[in-house]
Amino acid sequence: METRVAVISIIVENQTAVPELNRLLSEAGAYIVGRMGIPYRQKGISIISVAIDAPQMVISALSGKIGRLKGVSAKTAYSNVISRVDEDD
């Protein structure tokens, strides 16, 4: 199996979407390298960056699910770092 390193940038404009967003991120927790959240209170939004090392299909699916949440947008930047991981590990 091949994995890629990527960053998913998330803007949350609808705070009621946060529980579902957290559920999605929790489901992908095994792949998440790190997460940084910045509440921008003056604008009433949250800015979240998620570093992830996962198969491309997992990254794309997660980003798509996040982007379909009402009031949430997500964009993914992929690195050229691709690793081969044995599925037995």
Stockholm file with secondary structure:
# STOCKHOLM 1.0

chainA/1-89         METRVAVISIIVENQTAVPELNRLLSEAGAYIVGRMGIPYRQKGISIISVAIDAPQMVISALSGKIGRLKGVSAKTAYSNVISRVDEDD
#=GR chainA/1-89 SS CEEEEEEEEEEECCGGGHHHHHHHHHHTTTTEEEEEEEEETTTTEEEEEEEEEECHHHHHHHHHHHHTSTTEEEEEEEEEEEEECCTTC
#=GC SS_cons        CEEEEEEEEEEECCGGGHHHHHHHHHHTTTTEEEEEEEEETTTTEEEEEEEEEECHHHHHHHHHHHHTSTTEEEEEEEEEEEEECCTTC
//
